[in-house]
Amino acid sequence: METKEQLLAYLKEIETWEKKQKDLFFWEKLGRIPFKLLDRITPKWIQKKIGELVDELGSYIQTGGKYLVSEEAMLKWINQLSSYKKIQSLGDIKNLPLEDMIKISEGLAKNRAAFASIQGATTGVGGLFSLVVDIPMILGISLKTLQEIAMIYGYDPKDKKERIFIVKCLQFANADIVGKEAILKDLSMIDEKSSADVIQQLKGWQEVFYTFRDQFGWKKFFQAIPIAGILFGSIANKNMIETIAETGDMLYRKRRVKERLKEMPSL
């Protein structure tokens, strides 16, 4: 297990990453402008389809819905990549060295980003009308990736509080500077609150989805161009999943580091 000095070094690295997130504000604001323009020319049936995803996100928070991942499959995958080959439960994962958790998480991020890239290129063929397929697919990949990262750090997505944490990670990845600061404050206290308290702080999960959608921004604007959208769709989806995976890894790593520091005997 890590020493206190090693854990504090991990924590410092995470806090440095959190501060860097503030530098993304200008580009995030710029990126949302084109999607507002797209709303004006998008057919109502596509807008209706997108709106249905808001209900799906709410269903995920409540029960996991169709997005809940298989714990058995994930444990098998972690066993293949970990230096410890006898992991049988999430309880066993909690005791893995952080170095192993980080390595597995980074491998997962590359895998999911590559898949998202292929998926974005495929849906980019159809231009604007393919967005109705692309957006729910990328939302599914995002939720799946965050759940898998949760398991890598020993947390169970079947727990409603963890699903709320996951949606907050999704929210953080797409928020502006003010939103990021508020979310970090909420997440720092999530283990001290009940699920009811945490979900109340979510302040409308509908906004999470619309922020998620708008984050596509100018990248998705160019994906609306048939054929040319193949390249833009591939790049946009890859970058999006990389950002979401990095967010999930850092925020779940921070939780695990703080828990291990708390468990250490005081001198």
One Martini backbone bead per residue (centre of mass of N, CA, C, O) as a GRO file, in nm:
protein
  267
    1MET     BB    1   0.102   0.033   0.013
    2GLU     BB    2   0.085   0.353   0.040
    3THR     BB    3   0.215   0.629   0.138
    4LYS     BB    4   0.156   0.938   0.250
    5GLU     BB    5   0.339   1.080   0.044
    6GLN     BB    6   0.215   0.949  -0.209
    7LEU     BB    7  -0.077   1.046  -0.166
    8LEU     BB    8  -0.011   1.351  -0.163
    9ALA     BB    9   0.101   1.352  -0.453
   10TYR     BB   10  -0.160   1.270  -0.590
   11LEU     BB   11  -0.329   1.508  -0.483
   12LYS     BB   12  -0.162   1.733  -0.613
   13GLU     BB   13  -0.209   1.645  -0.906
   14ILE     BB   14  -0.519   1.679  -0.900
   15GLU     BB   15  -0.527   1.983  -0.816
   16THR     BB   16  -0.379   2.080  -1.069
   17TRP     BB   17  -0.594   1.983  -1.267
   18GLU     BB   18  -0.829   2.151  -1.157
   19LYS     BB   19  -0.703   2.431  -1.222
   20LYS     BB   20  -0.683   2.385  -1.537
   21GLN     BB   21  -0.994   2.386  -1.602
   22LYS     BB   22  -1.027   2.705  -1.610
   23ASP     BB   23  -0.893   2.743  -1.906
   24LEU     BB   24  -1.168   2.635  -2.073
   25PHE     BB   25  -1.391   2.851  -2.082
   26PHE     BB   26  -1.375   2.995  -2.360
   27TRP     BB   27  -1.409   2.736  -2.540
   28GLU     BB   28  -1.680   2.648  -2.427
   29LYS     BB   29  -1.841   2.899  -2.510
   30LEU     BB   30  -1.773   2.885  -2.813
   31GLY     BB   31  -1.879   2.584  -2.863
   32ARG     BB   32  -2.202   2.655  -2.817
   33ILE     BB   33  -2.299   2.833  -3.051
   34PRO     BB   34  -2.361   2.640  -3.297
   35PHE     BB   35  -2.586   2.469  -3.155
   36LYS     BB   36  -2.788   2.704  -3.147
   37LEU     BB   37  -2.808   2.717  -3.455
   38LEU     BB   38  -2.901   2.423  -3.504
   39ASP     BB   39  -3.178   2.443  -3.360
   40ARG     BB   40  -3.312   2.619  -3.593
   41ILE     BB   41  -3.265   2.369  -3.826
   42THR     BB   42  -3.382   2.145  -3.667
   43PRO     BB   43  -3.587   1.910  -3.673
   44LYS     BB   44  -3.840   1.818  -3.460
   45TRP     BB   45  -3.783   1.505  -3.453
   46ILE     BB   46  -3.496   1.542  -3.344
   47GLN     BB   47  -3.560   1.704  -3.089
   48LYS     BB   48  -3.740   1.485  -2.967
   49LYS     BB   49  -3.524   1.266  -2.947
   50ILE     BB   50  -3.335   1.424  -2.763
   51GLY     BB   51  -3.545   1.469  -2.531
   52GLU     BB   52  -3.564   1.163  -2.449
   53LEU     BB   53  -3.279   1.154  -2.308
   54VAL     BB   54  -3.356   1.290  -2.047
   55ASP     BB   55  -3.521   1.049  -1.938
   56GLU     BB   56  -3.284   0.847  -1.945
   57LEU     BB   57  -3.108   0.991  -1.737
   58GLY     BB   58  -3.314   0.968  -1.509
   59SER     BB   59  -3.321   0.656  -1.512
   60TYR     BB   60  -3.027   0.614  -1.440
   61ILE     BB   61  -3.032   0.741  -1.160
   62GLN     BB   62  -3.254   0.549  -1.039
   63THR     BB   63  -3.157   0.240  -1.193
   64GLY     BB   64  -2.964   0.251  -1.477
   65GLY     BB   65  -3.097   0.095  -1.678
   66LYS     BB   66  -2.941   0.039  -1.992
   67TYR     BB   67  -2.645   0.149  -1.870
   68LEU     BB   68  -2.577  -0.076  -1.696
   69VAL     BB   69  -2.310  -0.253  -1.599
   70SER     BB   70  -2.102  -0.530  -1.583
   71GLU     BB   71  -1.933  -0.664  -1.324
   72GLU     BB   72  -1.820  -0.931  -1.432
   73ALA     BB   73  -1.677  -0.817  -1.685
   74MET     BB   74  -1.496  -0.614  -1.532
   75LEU     BB   75  -1.343  -0.812  -1.351
   76LYS     BB   76  -1.215  -0.968  -1.582
   77TRP     BB   77  -1.060  -0.728  -1.703
   78ILE     BB   78  -0.895  -0.650  -1.450
   79ASN     BB   79  -0.748  -0.925  -1.420
   80GLN     BB   80  -0.586  -0.894  -1.692
   81LEU     BB   81  -0.432  -0.607  -1.593
   82SER     BB   82  -0.354  -0.698  -1.327
   83SER     BB   83  -0.115  -0.809  -1.087
   84TYR     BB   84  -0.384  -0.919  -0.964
   85LYS     BB   85  -0.559  -1.243  -1.024
   86LYS     BB   86  -0.791  -1.246  -0.756
   87ILE     BB   87  -1.050  -1.084  -0.843
   88GLN     BB   88  -1.404  -1.095  -0.710
   89SER     BB   89  -1.444  -0.787  -0.616
   90LEU     BB   90  -1.476  -0.462  -0.521
   91GLY     BB   91  -1.330  -0.511  -0.253
   92ASP     BB   92  -1.061  -0.599  -0.386
   93ILE     BB   93  -1.002  -0.337  -0.549
   94LYS     BB   94  -0.955  -0.140  -0.307
   95ASN     BB   95  -0.653  -0.288  -0.262
   96LEU     BB   96  -0.524  -0.167  -0.485
   97PRO     BB   97  -0.296  -0.010  -0.630
   98LEU     BB   98  -0.293   0.295  -0.773
   99GLU     BB   99  -0.116   0.222  -1.013
  100ASP     BB  100  -0.315   0.012  -1.123
  101MET     BB  101  -0.565   0.186  -1.154
  102ILE     BB  102  -0.441   0.389  -1.355
  103LYS     BB  103  -0.359   0.190  -1.576
  104ILE     BB  104  -0.645   0.077  -1.630
  105SER     BB  105  -0.784   0.348  -1.688
  106GLU     BB  106  -0.607   0.429  -1.932
  107GLY     BB  107  -0.678   0.183  -2.104
  108LEU     BB  108  -0.979   0.235  -2.117
  109ALA     BB  109  -0.974   0.517  -2.248
  110LYS     BB  110  -0.847   0.425  -2.516
  111ASN     BB  111  -1.065   0.223  -2.594
  112ARG     BB  112  -1.315   0.420  -2.589
  113ALA     BB  113  -1.200   0.636  -2.784
  114ALA     BB  114  -1.172   0.451  -3.030
  115PHE     BB  115  -1.470   0.374  -3.048
  116ALA     BB  116  -1.580   0.667  -3.074
  117SER     BB  117  -1.433   0.732  -3.336
  118ILE     BB  118  -1.575   0.524  -3.514
  119GLN     BB  119  -1.864   0.615  -3.452
  120GLY     BB  120  -1.830   0.911  -3.556
  121ALA     BB  121  -1.758   0.834  -3.848
  122THR     BB  122  -2.017   0.679  -3.914
  123THR     BB  123  -2.225   0.915  -3.845
  124GLY     BB  124  -2.085   1.134  -4.040
  125VAL     BB  125  -2.213   1.054  -4.314
  126GLY     BB  126  -2.516   1.197  -4.252
  127GLY     BB  127  -2.485   1.436  -4.083
  128LEU     BB  128  -2.735   1.588  -3.924
  129PHE     BB  129  -2.913   1.318  -3.902
  130SER     BB  130  -2.690   1.156  -3.732
  131LEU     BB  131  -2.717   1.298  -3.451
  132VAL     BB  132  -2.960   1.121  -3.349
  133VAL     BB  133  -2.746   0.882  -3.307
  134ASP     BB  134  -2.485   0.997  -3.177
  135ILE     BB  135  -2.574   1.117  -2.902
  136PRO     BB  136  -2.678   0.855  -2.757
  137MET     BB  137  -2.413   0.696  -2.796
  138ILE     BB  138  -2.219   0.892  -2.643
  139LEU     BB  139  -2.372   0.880  -2.379
  140GLY     BB  140  -2.335   0.576  -2.333
  141ILE     BB  141  -2.024   0.574  -2.334
  142SER     BB  142  -1.989   0.771  -2.099
  143LEU     BB  143  -2.138   0.608  -1.878
  144LYS     BB  144  -1.973   0.350  -1.909
  145THR     BB  145  -1.693   0.466  -1.851
  146LEU     BB  146  -1.755   0.578  -1.564
  147GLN     BB  147  -1.836   0.308  -1.439
  148GLU     BB  148  -1.567   0.162  -1.490
  149ILE     BB  149  -1.396   0.357  -1.324
  150ALA     BB  150  -1.539   0.311  -1.061
  151MET     BB  151  -1.457   0.008  -1.040
  152ILE     BB  152  -1.147   0.049  -1.050
  153TYR     BB  153  -1.187   0.215  -0.757
  154GLY     BB  154  -1.427   0.045  -0.594
  155TYR     BB  155  -1.710   0.129  -0.719
  156ASP     BB  156  -2.077   0.111  -0.720
  157PRO     BB  157  -2.322   0.170  -0.969
  158LYS     BB  158  -2.569   0.044  -0.808
  159ASP     BB  159  -2.532   0.287  -0.652
  160LYS     BB  160  -2.695   0.578  -0.651
  161LYS     BB  161  -2.466   0.766  -0.562
  162GLU     BB  162  -2.277   0.686  -0.798
  163ARG     BB  163  -2.460   0.786  -1.028
  164ILE     BB  164  -2.448   1.077  -0.937
  165PHE     BB  165  -2.143   1.107  -0.957
  166ILE     BB  166  -2.132   1.046  -1.261
  167VAL     BB  167  -2.309   1.284  -1.352
  168LYS     BB  168  -2.116   1.495  -1.227
  169CYS     BB  169  -1.881   1.428  -1.410
  170LEU     BB  170  -2.029   1.502  -1.667
  171GLN     BB  171  -2.084   1.791  -1.578
  172PHE     BB  172  -1.789   1.883  -1.536
  173ALA     BB  173  -1.685   1.831  -1.833
  174ASN     BB  174  -1.925   2.065  -1.933
  175ALA     BB  175  -1.850   2.302  -1.761
  176ASP     BB  176  -1.797   2.587  -1.630
  177ILE     BB  177  -1.618   2.750  -1.398
  178VAL     BB  178  -1.850   2.776  -1.195
  179GLY     BB  179  -1.949   2.483  -1.210
  180LYS     BB  180  -1.688   2.338  -1.127
  181GLU     BB  181  -1.665   2.458  -0.840
  182ALA     BB  182  -1.940   2.350  -0.737
  183ILE     BB  183  -1.892   2.047  -0.793
  184LEU     BB  184  -1.640   2.007  -0.618
  185LYS     BB  185  -1.784   2.076  -0.356
  186ASP     BB  186  -1.994   1.848  -0.367
  187LEU     BB  187  -1.793   1.602  -0.400
  188SER     BB  188  -1.636   1.645  -0.125
  189MET     BB  189  -1.935   1.555   0.031
  190ILE     BB  190  -2.072   1.283  -0.071
  191ASP     BB  191  -1.992   1.076   0.172
  192GLU     BB  192  -2.176   1.260   0.389
  193LYS     BB  193  -2.430   1.192   0.215
  194SER     BB  194  -2.722   1.138   0.096
  195SER     BB  195  -2.892   1.071  -0.187
  196ALA     BB  196  -3.105   1.293  -0.149
  197ASP     BB  197  -2.905   1.529  -0.113
  198VAL     BB  198  -2.749   1.495  -0.381
  199ILE     BB  199  -2.987   1.512  -0.586
  200GLN     BB  200  -3.063   1.800  -0.502
  201GLN     BB  201  -2.778   1.921  -0.602
  202LEU     BB  202  -2.813   1.872  -0.914
  203LYS     BB  203  -3.015   2.083  -1.033
  204GLY     BB  204  -3.112   1.932  -1.273
  205TRP     BB  205  -3.054   1.681  -1.497
  206GLN     BB  206  -3.136   1.820  -1.762
  207GLU     BB  207  -2.892   2.016  -1.774
  208VAL     BB  208  -2.678   1.802  -1.819
  209PHE     BB  209  -2.762   1.719  -2.103
  210TYR     BB  210  -2.758   1.998  -2.247
  211THR     BB  211  -2.461   2.047  -2.186
  212PHE     BB  212  -2.360   1.796  -2.327
  213ARG     BB  213  -2.466   1.869  -2.606
  214ASP     BB  214  -2.327   2.156  -2.634
  215GLN     BB  215  -2.025   2.053  -2.621
  216PHE     BB  216  -1.991   1.987  -2.918
  217GLY     BB  217  -2.028   2.220  -3.098
  218TRP     BB  218  -1.824   2.292  -3.362
  219LYS     BB  219  -1.763   1.997  -3.414
  220LYS     BB  220  -2.065   1.917  -3.478
  221PHE     BB  221  -2.115   2.124  -3.695
  222PHE     BB  222  -1.924   1.975  -3.905
  223GLN     BB  223  -2.076   1.699  -3.891
  224ALA     BB  224  -2.329   1.811  -4.059
  225ILE     BB  225  -2.145   1.744  -4.293
  226PRO     BB  226  -2.141   1.553  -4.534
  227ILE     BB  227  -1.866   1.331  -4.505
  228ALA     BB  228  -1.693   1.541  -4.346
  229GLY     BB  229  -1.810   1.420  -4.075
  230ILE     BB  230  -1.616   1.187  -4.036
  231LEU     BB  231  -1.377   1.344  -3.920
  232PHE     BB  232  -1.520   1.522  -3.705
  233GLY     BB  233  -1.660   1.290  -3.553
  234SER     BB  234  -1.407   1.137  -3.467
  235ILE     BB  235  -1.266   1.367  -3.308
  236ALA     BB  236  -1.494   1.454  -3.116
  237ASN     BB  237  -1.543   1.179  -2.972
  238LYS     BB  238  -1.259   1.127  -2.875
  239ASN     BB  239  -1.224   1.387  -2.705
  240MET     BB  240  -1.468   1.348  -2.522
  241ILE     BB  241  -1.387   1.076  -2.387
  242GLU     BB  242  -1.116   1.170  -2.281
  243THR     BB  243  -1.232   1.388  -2.093
  244ILE     BB  244  -1.424   1.207  -1.928
  245ALA     BB  245  -1.213   1.000  -1.835
  246GLU     BB  246  -1.029   1.200  -1.690
  247THR     BB  247  -1.237   1.300  -1.491
  248GLY     BB  248  -1.307   1.028  -1.359
  249ASP     BB  249  -1.023   0.955  -1.269
  250MET     BB  250  -0.962   1.202  -1.088
  251LEU     BB  251  -1.219   1.193  -0.898
  252TYR     BB  252  -1.181   0.894  -0.805
  253ARG     BB  253  -0.892   0.917  -0.708
  254LYS     BB  254  -0.943   1.126  -0.490
  255ARG     BB  255  -1.125   0.950  -0.317
  256ARG     BB  256  -0.925   0.720  -0.263
  257VAL     BB  257  -0.701   0.888  -0.138
  258LYS     BB  258  -0.869   1.007   0.099
  259GLU     BB  259  -0.944   0.735   0.225
  260ARG     BB  260  -0.651   0.640   0.284
  261LEU     BB  261  -0.575   0.877   0.464
  262LYS     BB  262  -0.802   0.825   0.675
  263GLU     BB  263  -0.700   0.524   0.747
  264MET     BB  264  -0.464   0.637   0.869
  265PRO     BB  265  -0.272   0.655   1.129
  266SER     BB  266  -0.225   0.866   1.377
  267LEU     BB  267   0.053   1.029   1.548
   0.00000   0.00000   0.00000
